[in-house]
């Protein structure tokens, strides 16, 4: 039973490690290109999601007829 757990943990560890590397790579590439880290909430995706969330909140906050 212990061998099965070890067999499962190795691929999961590799996947988790790759996800961490990918996130850190984006940070270092942006920092190298622009000289500073990316500000949170400052790209087109974040702005679009904030706009969407605001519309949803306003829709549910409006009085229902």
PDB file as gemmi writes it, atoms N, CA and C in Angstrom:
CRYST1    1.000    1.000    1.000  90.00  90.00  90.00 P 1                      
ATOM      1  N   UNK A   1       0.828  -1.202   0.000  1.00  0.00           N  
ATOM      2  CA  UNK A   1       0.000   0.000   0.000  1.00  0.00           C  
ATOM      3  C   UNK A   1       0.869   1.260   0.000  1.00  0.00           C  
ATOM      4  N   UNK A   2       1.988   1.217   0.707  1.00  0.00           N  
ATOM      5  CA  UNK A   2       2.877   2.374   0.758  1.00  0.00           C  
ATOM      6  C   UNK A   2       3.488   2.702  -0.591  1.00  0.00           C  
ATOM      7  N   UNK A   3       3.737   1.669  -1.405  1.00  0.00           N  
ATOM      8  CA  UNK A   3       4.316   1.896  -2.733  1.00  0.00           C  
ATOM      9  C   UNK A   3       3.322   2.613  -3.639  1.00  0.00           C  
ATOM     10  N   UNK A   4       2.034   2.285  -3.483  1.00  0.00           N  
ATOM     11  CA  UNK A   4       1.010   2.929  -4.310  1.00  0.00           C  
ATOM     12  C   UNK A   4       0.932   4.415  -3.979  1.00  0.00           C  
ATOM     13  N   UNK A   5       1.009   4.729  -2.684  1.00  0.00           N  
ATOM     14  CA  UNK A   5       0.966   6.130  -2.277  1.00  0.00           C  
ATOM     15  C   UNK A   5       2.173   6.880  -2.821  1.00  0.00           C  
ATOM     16  N   UNK A   6       3.344   6.275  -2.749  1.00  0.00           N  
ATOM     17  CA  UNK A   6       4.544   6.907  -3.278  1.00  0.00           C  
ATOM     18  C   UNK A   6       4.470   7.081  -4.795  1.00  0.00           C  
ATOM     19  N   UNK A   7       3.866   6.086  -5.476  1.00  0.00           N  
ATOM     20  CA  UNK A   7       3.704   6.203  -6.924  1.00  0.00           C  
ATOM     21  C   UNK A   7       2.796   7.374  -7.282  1.00  0.00           C  
ATOM     22  N   UNK A   8       1.801   7.633  -6.464  1.00  0.00           N  
ATOM     23  CA  UNK A   8       0.863   8.728  -6.737  1.00  0.00           C  
ATOM     24  C   UNK A   8       1.465  10.081  -6.369  1.00  0.00           C  
ATOM     25  N   UNK A   9       2.280  10.125  -5.336  1.00  0.00           N  
ATOM     26  CA  UNK A   9       2.826  11.396  -4.870  1.00  0.00           C  
ATOM     27  C   UNK A   9       3.866  11.977  -5.829  1.00  0.00           C  
ATOM     28  N   UNK A  10       4.610  11.132  -6.503  1.00  0.00           N  
ATOM     29  CA  UNK A  10       5.646  11.637  -7.409  1.00  0.00           C  
ATOM     30  C   UNK A  10       5.053  12.474  -8.545  1.00  0.00           C  
ATOM     31  N   UNK A  11       4.062  11.978  -9.304  1.00  0.00           N  
ATOM     32  CA  UNK A  11       3.490  12.830 -10.352  1.00  0.00           C  
ATOM     33  C   UNK A  11       2.809  14.080  -9.795  1.00  0.00           C  
ATOM     34  N   UNK A  12       2.139  13.949  -8.645  1.00  0.00           N  
ATOM     35  CA  UNK A  12       1.502  15.123  -8.051  1.00  0.00           C  
ATOM     36  C   UNK A  12       2.543  16.162  -7.640  1.00  0.00           C  
ATOM     37  N   UNK A  13       3.672  15.714  -7.134  1.00  0.00           N  
ATOM     38  CA  UNK A  13       4.751  16.632  -6.776  1.00  0.00           C  
ATOM     39  C   UNK A  13       5.329  17.326  -7.998  1.00  0.00           C  
ATOM     40  N   UNK A  14       5.456  16.573  -9.081  1.00  0.00           N  
ATOM     41  CA  UNK A  14       5.975  17.168 -10.320  1.00  0.00           C  
ATOM     42  C   UNK A  14       5.003  18.225 -10.844  1.00  0.00           C  
ATOM     43  N   UNK A  15       3.714  17.910 -10.843  1.00  0.00           N  
ATOM     44  CA  UNK A  15       2.707  18.860 -11.319  1.00  0.00           C  
ATOM     45  C   UNK A  15       2.700  20.107 -10.451  1.00  0.00           C  
ATOM     46  N   UNK A  16       2.723  19.938  -9.135  1.00  0.00           N  
ATOM     47  CA  UNK A  16       2.726  21.089  -8.223  1.00  0.00           C  
ATOM     48  C   UNK A  16       3.979  21.936  -8.428  1.00  0.00           C  
ATOM     49  N   UNK A  17       5.102  21.299  -8.609  1.00  0.00           N  
ATOM     50  CA  UNK A  17       6.347  22.030  -8.848  1.00  0.00           C  
ATOM     51  C   UNK A  17       6.300  22.832 -10.139  1.00  0.00           C  
ATOM     52  N   UNK A  18       5.739  22.248 -11.195  1.00  0.00           N  
ATOM     53  CA  UNK A  18       5.628  22.965 -12.471  1.00  0.00           C  
ATOM     54  C   UNK A  18       4.695  24.168 -12.352  1.00  0.00           C  
ATOM     55  N   UNK A  19       3.602  24.026 -11.613  1.00  0.00           N  
ATOM     56  CA  UNK A  19       2.698  25.160 -11.417  1.00  0.00           C  
ATOM     57  C   UNK A  19       3.396  26.299 -10.680  1.00  0.00           C  
ATOM     58  N   UNK A  20       4.179  25.956  -9.676  1.00  0.00           N  
ATOM     59  CA  UNK A  20       4.924  26.985  -8.941  1.00  0.00           C  
ATOM     60  C   UNK A  20       5.952  27.657  -9.845  1.00  0.00           C  
ATOM     61  N   UNK A  21       6.645  26.879 -10.654  1.00  0.00           N  
ATOM     62  CA  UNK A  21       7.653  27.430 -11.559  1.00  0.00           C  
ATOM     63  C   UNK A  21       7.000  28.357 -12.577  1.00  0.00           C  
ATOM     64  N   UNK A  22       5.839  27.962 -13.112  1.00  0.00           N  
ATOM     65  CA  UNK A  22       5.169  28.793 -14.116  1.00  0.00           C  
ATOM     66  C   UNK A  22       4.765  30.140 -13.519  1.00  0.00           C  
ATOM     67  N   UNK A  23       4.233  30.147 -12.308  1.00  0.00           N  
ATOM     68  CA  UNK A  23       3.842  31.401 -11.665  1.00  0.00           C  
ATOM     69  C   UNK A  23       5.046  32.284 -11.394  1.00  0.00           C  
ATOM     70  N   UNK A  24       6.115  31.694 -10.917  1.00  0.00           N  
ATOM     71  CA  UNK A  24       7.317  32.479 -10.635  1.00  0.00           C  
ATOM     72  C   UNK A  24       7.964  32.975 -11.918  1.00  0.00           C  
ATOM     73  N   UNK A  25       7.888  32.193 -12.985  1.00  0.00           N  
ATOM     74  CA  UNK A  25       8.477  32.615 -14.261  1.00  0.00           C  
ATOM     75  C   UNK A  25       7.778  33.871 -14.769  1.00  0.00           C  
ATOM     76  N   UNK A  26       6.435  33.923 -14.678  1.00  0.00           N  
ATOM     77  CA  UNK A  26       5.707  35.110 -15.107  1.00  0.00           C  
ATOM     78  C   UNK A  26       6.145  36.333 -14.311  1.00  0.00           C  
ATOM     79  N   UNK A  27       6.312  36.151 -13.014  1.00  0.00           N  
ATOM     80  CA  UNK A  27       6.728  37.260 -12.143  1.00  0.00           C  
ATOM     81  C   UNK A  27       8.100  37.784 -12.563  1.00  0.00           C  
ATOM     82  N   UNK A  28       9.065  36.873 -12.735  1.00  0.00           N  
ATOM     83  CA  UNK A  28      10.431  37.301 -13.046  1.00  0.00           C  
ATOM     84  C   UNK A  28      10.553  37.873 -14.462  1.00  0.00           C  
ATOM     85  N   UNK A  29       9.789  37.325 -15.418  1.00  0.00           N  
ATOM     86  CA  UNK A  29       9.822  37.867 -16.773  1.00  0.00           C  
ATOM     87  C   UNK A  29       9.261  39.283 -16.785  1.00  0.00           C  
ATOM     88  N   UNK A  30       8.147  39.489 -16.102  1.00  0.00           N  
ATOM     89  CA  UNK A  30       7.551  40.831 -16.058  1.00  0.00           C  
ATOM     90  C   UNK A  30       8.483  41.801 -15.340  1.00  0.00           C  
ATOM     91  N   UNK A  31       9.079  41.342 -14.253  1.00  0.00           N  
ATOM     92  CA  UNK A  31       9.992  42.210 -13.499  1.00  0.00           C  
ATOM     93  C   UNK A  31      11.228  42.558 -14.331  1.00  0.00           C  
ATOM     94  N   UNK A  32      11.733  41.602 -15.090  1.00  0.00           N  
ATOM     95  CA  UNK A  32      12.906  41.864 -15.928  1.00  0.00           C  
ATOM     96  C   UNK A  32      12.563  42.828 -17.067  1.00  0.00           C  
ATOM     97  N   UNK A  33      11.363  42.690 -17.616  1.00  0.00           N  
ATOM     98  CA  UNK A  33      10.970  43.521 -18.746  1.00  0.00           C  
ATOM     99  C   UNK A  33      10.628  44.944 -18.333  1.00  0.00           C  
ATOM    100  N   UNK A  34      10.013  45.100 -17.164  1.00  0.00           N  
ATOM    101  CA  UNK A  34       9.508  46.411 -16.756  1.00  0.00           C  
ATOM    102  C   UNK A  34      10.238  47.020 -15.557  1.00  0.00           C  
ATOM    103  N   UNK A  35      11.073  46.231 -14.912  1.00  0.00           N  
ATOM    104  CA  UNK A  35      11.848  46.751 -13.794  1.00  0.00           C  
ATOM    105  C   UNK A  35      11.121  46.763 -12.470  1.00  0.00           C  
ATOM    106  N   UNK A  36       9.873  46.314 -12.456  1.00  0.00           N  
ATOM    107  CA  UNK A  36       9.104  46.258 -11.200  1.00  0.00           C  
ATOM    108  C   UNK A  36       8.032  45.183 -11.339  1.00  0.00           C  
ATOM    109  N   UNK A  37       7.543  44.662 -10.228  1.00  0.00           N  
ATOM    110  CA  UNK A  37       6.501  43.633 -10.307  1.00  0.00           C  
ATOM    111  C   UNK A  37       5.183  44.213 -10.828  1.00  0.00           C  
ATOM    112  N   UNK A  38       4.348  43.329 -11.366  1.00  0.00           N  
ATOM    113  CA  UNK A  38       3.038  43.736 -11.878  1.00  0.00           C  
ATOM    114  C   UNK A  38       2.131  44.102 -10.712  1.00  0.00           C  
ATOM    115  N   UNK A  39       1.418  45.197 -10.877  1.00  0.00           N  
ATOM    116  CA  UNK A  39       0.453  45.575  -9.851  1.00  0.00           C  
ATOM    117  C   UNK A  39      -0.789  44.716  -9.991  1.00  0.00           C  
ATOM    118  N   UNK A  40      -1.319  44.273  -8.887  1.00  0.00           N  
ATOM    119  CA  UNK A  40      -2.510  43.436  -8.902  1.00  0.00           C  
ATOM    120  C   UNK A  40      -3.711  44.283  -9.319  1.00  0.00           C  
ATOM    121  N   UNK A  41      -4.553  43.731 -10.169  1.00  0.00           N  
ATOM    122  CA  UNK A  41      -5.753  44.431 -10.611  1.00  0.00           C  
ATOM    123  C   UNK A  41      -5.506  45.475 -11.669  1.00  0.00           C  
ATOM    124  N   UNK A  42      -4.392  45.366 -12.392  1.00  0.00           N  
ATOM    125  CA  UNK A  42      -4.011  46.418 -13.319  1.00  0.00           C  
ATOM    126  C   UNK A  42      -4.003  45.967 -14.781  1.00  0.00           C  
ATOM    127  N   UNK A  43      -4.423  44.724 -15.057  1.00  0.00           N  
ATOM    128  CA  UNK A  43      -4.437  44.314 -16.457  1.00  0.00           C  
ATOM    129  C   UNK A  43      -5.873  44.212 -16.973  1.00  0.00           C  
ATOM    130  N   UNK A  44      -6.018  43.953 -18.259  1.00  0.00           N  
ATOM    131  CA  UNK A  44      -7.340  43.974 -18.893  1.00  0.00           C  
ATOM    132  C   UNK A  44      -8.277  42.927 -18.286  1.00  0.00           C  
ATOM    133  N   UNK A  45      -7.750  41.759 -17.953  1.00  0.00           N  
ATOM    134  CA  UNK A  45      -8.587  40.700 -17.386  1.00  0.00           C  
ATOM    135  C   UNK A  45      -9.145  41.133 -16.033  1.00  0.00           C  
ATOM    136  N   UNK A  46      -8.297  41.665 -15.164  1.00  0.00           N  
ATOM    137  CA  UNK A  46      -8.744  42.102 -13.843  1.00  0.00           C  
ATOM    138  C   UNK A  46      -9.790  43.200 -13.946  1.00  0.00           C  
ATOM    139  N   UNK A  47      -9.594  44.141 -14.853  1.00  0.00           N  
ATOM    140  CA  UNK A  47     -10.545  45.238 -15.033  1.00  0.00           C  
ATOM    141  C   UNK A  47     -11.879  44.697 -15.543  1.00  0.00           C  
ATOM    142  N   UNK A  48     -11.827  43.762 -16.495  1.00  0.00           N  
ATOM    143  CA  UNK A  48     -13.058  43.183 -17.035  1.00  0.00           C  
ATOM    144  C   UNK A  48     -13.816  42.409 -15.957  1.00  0.00           C  
ATOM    145  N   UNK A  49     -13.107  41.653 -15.128  1.00  0.00           N  
ATOM    146  CA  UNK A  49     -13.765  40.891 -14.070  1.00  0.00           C  
ATOM    147  C   UNK A  49     -14.346  41.810 -13.002  1.00  0.00           C  
ATOM    148  N   UNK A  50     -13.668  42.909 -12.722  1.00  0.00           N  
ATOM    149  CA  UNK A  50     -14.189  43.876 -11.755  1.00  0.00           C  
ATOM    150  C   UNK A  50     -15.473  44.516 -12.285  1.00  0.00           C  
ATOM    151  N   UNK A  51     -15.487  44.846 -13.576  1.00  0.00           N  
ATOM    152  CA  UNK A  51     -16.683  45.418 -14.201  1.00  0.00           C  
ATOM    153  C   UNK A  51     -17.841  44.421 -14.159  1.00  0.00           C  
ATOM    154  N   UNK A  52     -17.541  43.164 -14.471  1.00  0.00           N  
ATOM    155  CA  UNK A  52     -18.567  42.120 -14.442  1.00  0.00           C  
ATOM    156  C   UNK A  52     -19.137  41.940 -13.040  1.00  0.00           C  
ATOM    157  N   UNK A  53     -18.256  41.884 -12.040  1.00  0.00           N  
ATOM    158  CA  UNK A  53     -18.702  41.720 -10.658  1.00  0.00           C  
ATOM    159  C   UNK A  53     -19.569  42.892 -10.216  1.00  0.00           C  
ATOM    160  N   UNK A  54     -19.196  44.087 -10.632  1.00  0.00           N  
ATOM    161  CA  UNK A  54     -19.974  45.274 -10.265  1.00  0.00           C  
ATOM    162  C   UNK A  54     -21.379  45.197 -10.854  1.00  0.00           C  
ATOM    163  N   UNK A  55     -21.503  44.753 -12.109  1.00  0.00           N  
ATOM    164  CA  UNK A  55     -22.815  44.610 -12.739  1.00  0.00           C  
ATOM    165  C   UNK A  55     -23.666  43.573 -12.014  1.00  0.00           C  
ATOM    166  N   UNK A  56     -23.039  42.455 -11.624  1.00  0.00           N  
ATOM    167  CA  UNK A  56     -23.779  41.403 -10.921  1.00  0.00           C  
ATOM    168  C   UNK A  56     -24.286  41.906  -9.580  1.00  0.00           C  
ATOM    169  N   UNK A  57     -23.436  42.611  -8.837  1.00  0.00           N  
ATOM    170  CA  UNK A  57     -23.836  43.138  -7.534  1.00  0.00           C  
ATOM    171  C   UNK A  57     -24.961  44.154  -7.694  1.00  0.00           C  
ATOM    172  N   UNK A  58     -24.847  45.030  -8.689  1.00  0.00           N  
ATOM    173  CA  UNK A  58     -25.905  46.025  -8.913  1.00  0.00           C  
ATOM    174  C   UNK A  58     -27.214  45.356  -9.315  1.00  0.00           C  
ATOM    175  N   UNK A  59     -27.137  44.278 -10.087  1.00  0.00           N  
ATOM    176  CA  UNK A  59     -28.335  43.571 -10.533  1.00  0.00           C  
ATOM    177  C   UNK A  59     -29.072  42.973  -9.334  1.00  0.00           C  
ATOM    178  N   UNK A  60     -28.347  42.370  -8.415  1.00  0.00           N  
ATOM    179  CA  UNK A  60     -28.985  41.740  -7.259  1.00  0.00           C  
ATOM    180  C   UNK A  60     -29.348  42.752  -6.184  1.00  0.00           C  
ATOM    181  N   UNK A  61     -28.719  43.902  -6.180  1.00  0.00           N  
ATOM    182  CA  UNK A  61     -29.035  44.927  -5.178  1.00  0.00           C  
ATOM    183  C   UNK A  61     -30.270  45.731  -5.590  1.00  0.00           C  
ATOM    184  N   UNK A  62     -30.586  45.724  -6.886  1.00  0.00           N  
ATOM    185  CA  UNK A  62     -31.756  46.490  -7.363  1.00  0.00           C  
ATOM    186  C   UNK A  62     -33.024  45.812  -6.839  1.00  0.00           C  
ATOM    187  N   UNK A  63     -34.047  46.620  -6.551  1.00  0.00           N  
ATOM    188  CA  UNK A  63     -35.296  46.030  -6.041  1.00  0.00           C  
ATOM    189  C   UNK A  63     -35.945  45.141  -7.101  1.00  0.00           C  
ATOM    190  N   UNK A  64     -36.428  43.991  -6.660  1.00  0.00           N  
ATOM    191  CA  UNK A  64     -37.075  43.044  -7.551  1.00  0.00           C  
ATOM    192  C   UNK A  64     -38.554  43.391  -7.679  1.00  0.00           C  
ATOM    193  N   UNK A  65     -39.083  43.373  -8.886  1.00  0.00           N  
ATOM    194  CA  UNK A  65     -40.522  43.664  -9.100  1.00  0.00           C  
ATOM    195  C   UNK A  65     -41.306  42.384  -9.164  1.00  0.00           C  
TER     196      UNK A  65                                                      
END                                                                             
